């Protein structure tokens, strides 16, 4: 049946296959260097894919009924000019196109699908796609774009920008895509996502952000919380690329404090005029520079102290207690949002002594932090540690891996080696004496024999 349907007819160009003569014409893989002749002007779907076409400018303008056109897998070096305005689907993947000018698509207002995958596109001029008011599917996978195209049409429902070199998302262009349902920005160079980047996309149902150069620092907290709360269909295995101590770790396996140790700055000190001297002294002891092993204990102590001082009719707002470190198990999402809202405006009673350099140093110190291996937080959630547990923890401190332990191990190994050498020398000495004794006895036996 396929052979019969592809018989050459008067309305079918030589060598082409015409399942629907005069309407659907396939002239693929024929080695064509120019468009085939005798293509009926009434054709509504034409494919000349997998040929060697280099230029088709103004050769298809007279095809006023053409709705679908495939020029994929050819050698076009620029976007074809003079295409008929009736086009609804245009496939140009795997050509050599390097740029899209502002006027290249001016007459293609009926396009609903545009495929530009696997070209060499570096530049799409501002507004080149804006007039495509019916465009729903735009694929730019495998090109050389370094930024999100500006002024994308709001009608888009599917946008594929994967396998490019995009390092930042333009918030105005992205927020204009109110009808977007599927977004692919995987395999790019994104380091973070601007705040509220996806909040204005009400119809978004699928997104792919994998294989980017994510920097797991404070700037990524919006994306971190958005991933935790989103119900979209997406791959959540985003892997950190920086900083070094978090490289190759899944973003969602980290705690807020591991990502951004300065949600509340450790060097900030709070003065409590309503506390007596003993309480104030104790609170200062709890707000010293935290270590990876004592951070969870300090958090429990601060929570416990704030509760006890409140029962002693001391009016100290809970938000004034400096919470040095916490994990997702010890702080709720609402509390984290409240802290982030108050972070930008420093209260008048806080004294900030930390600098950016100190913050970066503390971030490095958190490289061997407690969050991946901490088992001290139970299933009780945010309930502070009891006084019994705190006293037990204070009386029986956990063994810490310090810089002195490797030296001790080396010394023990050296001592063991010395002992082994001495033992071997002693064995050799005993053997030598036994040999000498045998040599003395041997002549005596020989003399008696004579």
C-alpha positions as CSV (number, residue, x, y, z in Angstrom):
1,X,0.0,0.0,0.0
2,X,2.9,2.4,0.8
3,X,4.3,1.8,-2.7
4,X,1.0,2.5,-4.3
5,X,0.5,5.7,-2.3
6,X,3.9,7.0,-3.3
7,X,3.6,6.5,-7.0
8,X,4.7,9.4,-9.0
9,X,1.9,11.5,-10.4
10,X,1.7,14.6,-12.5
11,X,1.3,16.7,-9.3
12,X,4.2,15.0,-7.5
13,X,7.8,16.2,-8.1
14,X,10.2,13.6,-9.5
15,X,11.7,11.5,-6.7
16,X,9.3,12.8,-4.0
17,X,6.7,10.8,-2.1
18,X,3.2,12.2,-2.2
19,X,0.8,10.4,0.2
20,X,-1.7,13.2,-0.6
21,X,-0.8,14.6,-4.0
22,X,-1.1,18.3,-4.1
23,X,-1.4,18.6,-0.4
24,X,1.3,16.6,1.4
25,X,4.7,16.2,-0.3
26,X,7.8,14.6,1.1
27,X,11.1,15.2,-0.7
28,X,13.5,14.0,1.9
29,X,17.1,12.5,1.7
30,X,17.4,13.2,-2.0
31,X,20.6,15.2,-2.0
32,X,18.8,18.3,-3.2
33,X,20.7,21.6,-3.5
34,X,17.6,23.5,-4.5
35,X,13.9,23.2,-4.0
36,X,12.2,20.6,-6.3
37,X,10.3,22.0,-9.3
38,X,6.7,21.3,-10.1
39,X,5.6,21.4,-6.5
40,X,1.9,22.4,-6.6
41,X,1.1,25.8,-5.2
42,X,-1.8,24.2,-3.4
43,X,0.5,22.2,-1.2
44,X,-0.3,22.6,2.5
45,X,2.5,20.5,4.0
46,X,6.0,20.2,2.4
47,X,9.1,18.5,3.8
48,X,12.5,18.9,2.1
49,X,14.4,17.7,5.2
50,X,17.8,15.9,5.0
51,X,19.1,17.5,1.9
52,X,21.8,20.0,1.1
53,X,19.9,23.2,0.8
54,X,21.9,26.4,1.5
55,X,19.4,29.1,0.5
56,X,15.6,29.1,0.0
57,X,15.0,32.9,0.3
58,X,11.8,34.1,-1.4
59,X,11.3,30.7,-3.2
60,X,8.2,29.8,-1.2
61,X,6.4,33.1,-1.0
62,X,3.9,32.1,-3.7
63,X,2.7,29.0,-1.7
64,X,-0.2,30.8,-0.1
65,X,-1.7,27.7,1.4
66,X,1.4,26.2,2.9
67,X,0.9,25.6,6.6
68,X,3.6,23.1,7.5
69,X,7.2,23.3,6.3
70,X,10.2,21.3,7.3
71,X,13.7,22.5,6.3
72,X,15.5,20.5,9.0
73,X,18.9,18.8,8.5
74,X,20.1,21.1,5.7
75,X,22.9,23.6,5.4
76,X,21.0,26.9,5.9
77,X,23.3,29.6,7.4
78,X,20.5,32.1,8.2
79,X,16.8,32.2,8.8
80,X,15.0,31.9,5.5
81,X,13.4,35.0,4.1
82,X,10.2,35.5,2.2
83,X,8.3,32.6,3.8
84,X,4.5,32.6,3.2
85,X,2.4,34.2,6.1
86,X,0.2,31.1,6.1
87,X,2.8,29.0,7.9
88,X,1.7,27.5,11.2
89,X,4.6,25.0,11.7
90,X,8.2,25.7,10.8
91,X,10.9,23.1,11.4
92,X,14.5,24.3,11.1
93,X,16.5,22.0,13.4
94,X,20.0,20.9,12.6
95,X,21.0,23.7,10.2
96,X,23.8,26.3,10.6
97,X,21.8,29.3,11.6
98,X,23.8,31.7,13.8
99,X,21.5,34.6,14.5
100,X,17.8,35.7,14.2
101,X,17.2,39.3,13.1
102,X,14.3,41.4,14.4
103,X,12.6,41.3,11.0
104,X,13.1,37.7,10.1
105,X,9.8,36.5,11.4
106,X,7.8,39.7,10.9
107,X,5.4,38.2,8.4
108,X,4.9,34.9,10.3
109,X,2.1,35.9,12.6
110,X,0.3,32.6,12.2
111,X,3.1,30.4,13.5
112,X,2.2,28.1,16.4
113,X,5.3,25.9,16.4
114,X,8.9,27.0,15.7
115,X,11.8,24.4,16.0
116,X,15.3,25.8,15.9
117,X,17.0,22.9,17.7
118,X,20.7,22.2,17.2
119,X,21.8,25.2,15.2
120,X,24.5,27.7,16.1
121,X,22.3,30.6,17.3
122,X,24.2,33.0,19.5
123,X,22.0,36.1,19.1
124,X,18.2,36.6,18.9
125,X,17.6,40.3,18.4
126,X,15.2,42.0,20.9
127,X,11.6,41.7,19.7
128,X,12.4,39.2,17.0
129,X,9.8,36.8,18.4
130,X,7.4,39.3,20.0
131,X,5.0,39.6,17.1
132,X,4.4,35.8,17.0
133,X,1.1,36.2,18.9
134,X,0.0,32.6,18.2
135,X,3.3,30.9,18.9
136,X,2.8,28.1,21.4
137,X,5.9,25.8,21.0
138,X,9.4,27.3,20.8
139,X,12.4,24.9,20.9
140,X,15.9,26.3,21.0
141,X,17.7,23.3,22.3
142,X,21.4,22.8,21.6
143,X,22.3,26.3,20.5
144,X,24.8,28.9,21.9
145,X,22.6,31.3,23.7
146,X,24.0,33.0,26.7
147,X,20.8,34.6,28.0
148,X,17.1,34.2,27.9
149,X,15.7,35.7,24.6
150,X,14.0,39.1,25.3
151,X,10.4,39.9,24.6
152,X,9.1,36.4,24.2
153,X,5.4,36.1,23.1
154,X,3.0,35.6,26.0
155,X,1.2,32.9,24.0
156,X,4.0,30.4,24.6
157,X,3.0,27.1,26.4
158,X,6.2,25.1,25.7
159,X,9.7,26.6,25.8
160,X,12.8,24.5,25.5
161,X,16.2,26.3,26.1
162,X,18.2,23.2,27.2
163,X,21.8,22.6,26.2
164,X,22.7,26.3,25.8
165,X,25.1,28.6,27.7
166,X,22.5,30.6,29.6
167,X,23.9,31.9,32.9
168,X,21.0,34.1,34.0
169,X,17.3,34.4,33.6
170,X,15.8,37.7,32.6
171,X,13.0,38.2,35.1
172,X,10.8,40.6,33.0
173,X,10.9,38.2,29.9
174,X,10.1,35.2,32.1
175,X,7.3,36.8,34.0
176,X,5.6,37.7,30.8
177,X,5.0,34.1,29.9
178,X,1.7,33.8,31.7
179,X,0.5,30.8,29.6
180,X,3.7,28.8,30.0
181,X,3.2,25.1,30.9
182,X,6.5,23.4,30.1
183,X,9.9,25.0,30.7
184,X,13.2,23.3,30.0
185,X,16.5,25.1,31.0
186,X,18.5,22.0,31.8
187,X,22.2,21.7,30.8
188,X,23.0,25.4,30.9
189,X,25.2,27.6,33.1
190,X,22.7,28.8,35.6
191,X,24.2,29.6,39.0
192,X,21.0,30.8,40.7
193,X,17.5,31.9,40.1
194,X,16.2,35.4,40.8
195,X,13.6,35.8,43.5
196,X,10.0,35.3,42.4
197,X,11.2,34.0,39.0
198,X,8.5,31.4,38.8
199,X,5.8,33.0,40.9
200,X,4.2,34.7,37.9
201,X,3.7,31.5,35.9
202,X,0.3,30.2,37.1
203,X,0.0,27.5,34.4
204,X,3.5,26.0,34.8
205,X,3.2,22.2,35.3
206,X,6.6,20.9,34.3
207,X,10.1,22.3,34.6
208,X,13.6,20.9,34.1
209,X,16.6,22.7,35.8
210,X,19.1,19.8,36.1
211,X,22.7,19.9,35.0
212,X,23.4,23.5,35.7
213,X,26.3,25.2,37.7
214,X,24.3,25.8,40.9
215,X,26.0,27.9,43.5
216,X,24.5,26.7,46.8
217,X,24.7,30.0,48.7
218,X,22.2,32.6,49.9
219,X,21.1,33.6,46.4
220,X,19.7,30.1,45.8
221,X,17.4,30.1,48.8
222,X,14.4,31.2,46.7
223,X,14.8,28.2,44.4
224,X,15.4,25.9,47.4
225,X,12.1,26.9,49.1
226,X,10.3,26.9,45.7
227,X,11.4,23.3,45.0
228,X,10.4,22.2,48.5
229,X,6.9,23.6,48.2
230,X,6.2,23.1,44.5
231,X,3.9,20.3,43.3
232,X,5.0,20.5,39.7
233,X,6.3,17.6,37.6
234,X,10.1,18.2,37.6
235,X,13.4,16.7,38.4
236,X,14.5,17.8,41.8
237,X,18.0,16.3,41.8
238,X,19.8,19.6,41.4
239,X,23.5,19.2,42.3
240,X,25.6,21.9,43.8
241,X,28.7,23.0,41.8
242,X,29.9,25.6,44.3
243,X,31.1,26.3,47.0
244,X,33.8,23.6,47.1
245,X,32.7,22.0,50.3
246,X,29.1,21.5,49.0
247,X,30.1,20.4,45.4
248,X,28.3,17.2,44.1
249,X,25.7,17.3,47.0
250,X,22.0,17.4,46.1
251,X,20.6,20.8,46.9
252,X,17.5,19.4,48.7
253,X,19.8,17.4,51.0
254,X,21.2,20.5,52.5
255,X,19.8,22.6,55.4
256,X,19.1,26.3,55.2
257,X,22.1,27.1,57.4
258,X,24.4,25.0,55.3
259,X,23.3,27.0,52.2
260,X,23.3,30.4,53.9
261,X,25.0,30.5,57.3
262,X,24.2,34.3,57.5
263,X,20.4,34.1,57.5
264,X,21.2,35.4,61.0
265,X,24.7,36.6,61.3
266,X,26.7,34.7,63.9
267,X,28.6,37.8,65.0
268,X,25.5,39.8,65.7
269,X,25.1,40.4,69.5
270,X,21.9,41.3,71.3
271,X,21.7,43.4,74.4
272,X,19.0,42.5,76.9
273,X,18.5,45.4,79.4
274,X,15.7,43.6,81.1
275,X,17.8,40.6,82.1
276,X,19.7,40.4,85.3
277,X,23.5,40.1,85.1
278,X,23.6,36.4,85.6
279,X,21.0,35.7,82.9
280,X,22.7,38.2,80.5
281,X,26.1,36.5,81.2
282,X,24.7,33.1,80.5
283,X,23.0,34.3,77.3
284,X,26.3,35.8,76.1
285,X,27.9,32.4,76.7
286,X,25.3,30.8,74.4
287,X,25.9,33.3,71.6
288,X,29.7,32.8,71.3
289,X,31.1,31.7,67.9
290,X,29.4,28.4,67.1
291,X,31.2,25.2,66.2
292,X,29.9,22.4,64.1
293,X,29.5,20.0,67.0
294,X,27.9,22.4,69.6
295,X,25.6,24.3,67.3
296,X,22.6,22.0,67.9
297,X,23.2,22.1,71.7
298,X,23.4,25.9,71.7
299,X,20.2,26.1,69.8
300,X,18.5,24.0,72.4
301,X,20.0,26.1,75.2
302,X,18.8,29.4,73.7
303,X,15.3,28.0,73.2
304,X,15.2,26.7,76.7
305,X,16.6,30.0,78.2
306,X,14.1,32.1,76.3
307,X,11.3,30.0,77.6
308,X,12.5,30.1,81.2
309,X,13.1,33.8,81.2
310,X,9.6,34.4,79.9
311,X,8.1,32.4,82.8
312,X,10.1,34.6,85.2
313,X,8.2,37.7,84.1
314,X,11.1,39.0,82.0
315,X,9.7,40.7,78.9
316,X,12.2,39.6,76.2
317,X,10.8,39.2,72.7
318,X,11.5,35.8,71.3
319,X,12.7,37.2,68.0
320,X,15.6,38.9,69.9
321,X,17.2,35.6,70.8
322,X,20.1,34.9,68.4
323,X,19.5,31.4,66.9
324,X,23.0,30.5,65.8
325,X,22.3,27.3,63.8
326,X,19.3,25.3,62.9
327,X,18.2,22.6,60.5
328,X,14.9,21.9,58.7
329,X,13.9,19.7,61.6
330,X,14.3,22.6,64.1
331,X,12.7,25.4,62.3
332,X,9.5,25.7,60.3
333,X,9.1,27.2,56.9
334,X,7.0,30.1,58.3
335,X,9.8,30.9,60.8
336,X,12.4,30.9,58.0
337,X,10.3,33.3,56.0
338,X,9.9,35.6,58.9
339,X,13.7,35.6,59.5
340,X,14.4,36.3,55.8
341,X,11.9,39.3,55.9
342,X,13.7,40.8,58.9
343,X,17.2,40.1,57.6
344,X,17.4,43.0,55.2
345,X,16.5,45.6,57.9
346,X,18.9,45.3,60.9
347,X,17.2,46.2,64.2
348,X,18.6,49.2,66.1
349,X,19.6,47.1,69.1
350,X,21.8,44.7,67.0
351,X,25.5,45.4,66.6
352,X,27.0,43.9,63.4
353,X,30.7,43.2,63.7
354,X,31.0,40.6,60.9
355,X,32.4,41.3,57.5
356,X,32.0,39.5,54.2
357,X,35.4,37.9,54.6
358,X,34.5,36.5,58.0
359,X,31.2,35.2,56.6
360,X,33.0,33.4,53.8
361,X,35.4,31.9,56.3
362,X,32.5,30.6,58.4
363,X,30.9,29.2,55.3
364,X,34.1,27.3,54.8
365,X,34.2,26.1,58.4
366,X,30.7,24.7,57.8
367,X,32.2,22.4,55.2
368,X,32.6,19.8,57.8
369,X,29.3,20.8,59.5
370,X,26.9,18.7,61.3
371,X,23.9,18.8,59.0
372,X,24.5,15.7,56.9
373,X,25.3,13.4,59.8
374,X,23.3,14.9,62.7
375,X,21.3,12.4,64.5
376,X,20.6,14.5,67.6
377,X,17.3,15.8,66.4
378,X,14.5,13.3,67.0
379,X,11.1,12.8,65.5
380,X,9.7,15.2,68.0
381,X,10.4,18.0,65.5
382,X,11.1,21.5,66.8
383,X,10.8,20.6,70.6
384,X,14.0,21.8,72.4
385,X,16.3,19.4,74.1
386,X,15.4,18.6,77.7
387,X,17.6,19.7,80.5
388,X,18.5,16.1,81.3
389,X,19.8,15.6,77.8
390,X,21.7,18.9,77.9
391,X,23.4,17.9,81.2
392,X,24.3,14.5,79.8
393,X,25.7,16.1,76.7
394,X,27.7,18.5,78.8
395,X,29.0,15.8,81.1
396,X,29.9,13.3,78.3
397,X,31.1,15.3,75.4
398,X,31.3,13.6,72.0
399,X,34.7,12.7,70.6
400,X,35.8,15.4,68.2
401,X,38.0,14.9,65.1
402,X,40.7,17.5,65.7
403,X,43.9,18.3,64.0
404,X,45.9,16.6,66.8
405,X,44.5,13.1,66.1
406,X,46.5,12.5,62.9
407,X,49.7,13.4,64.7
408,X,48.9,11.0,67.5
409,X,48.1,8.2,65.1
410,X,51.4,8.9,63.3
411,X,53.3,8.8,66.6
412,X,51.7,5.5,67.5
413,X,52.5,4.0,64.2
414,X,56.1,5.1,64.5
415,X,56.4,3.6,68.0
416,X,55.0,0.3,66.7
417,X,57.5,0.3,63.9
418,X,60.4,0.8,66.4
419,X,59.1,-2.1,68.5
420,X,58.9,-4.4,65.5
421,X,62.5,-3.5,64.5
422,X,63.8,-4.1,68.1
423,X,62.0,-7.4,68.2
424,X,63.6,-8.5,64.9
425,X,67.0,-7.4,66.2
426,X,66.5,-9.5,69.3
427,X,65.5,-12.5,67.2
428,X,68.6,-12.1,65.0
429,X,70.8,-11.8,68.1
430,X,69.4,-15.1,69.5
431,X,69.9,-16.9,66.3
432,X,73.5,-15.6,66.1
433,X,74.3,-16.9,69.5
434,X,72.8,-20.3,68.7
435,X,75.0,-20.6,65.6
436,X,78.1,-19.7,67.5
437,X,77.3,-22.3,70.1
438,X,76.9,-25.0,67.4
439,X,80.3,-24.0,65.9
440,X,82.0,-24.5,69.3
441,X,80.4,-27.9,69.8
442,X,81.1,-29.2,66.3
443,X,85.1,-29.3,66.7
444,X,84.8,-31.1,70.0
445,X,82.9,-33.9,68.4
446,X,85.3,-34.2,65.6
447,X,88.3,-34.4,68.0
448,X,86.8,-37.2,70.0
449,X,86.0,-39.1,66.9
450,X,89.8,-39.2,66.0
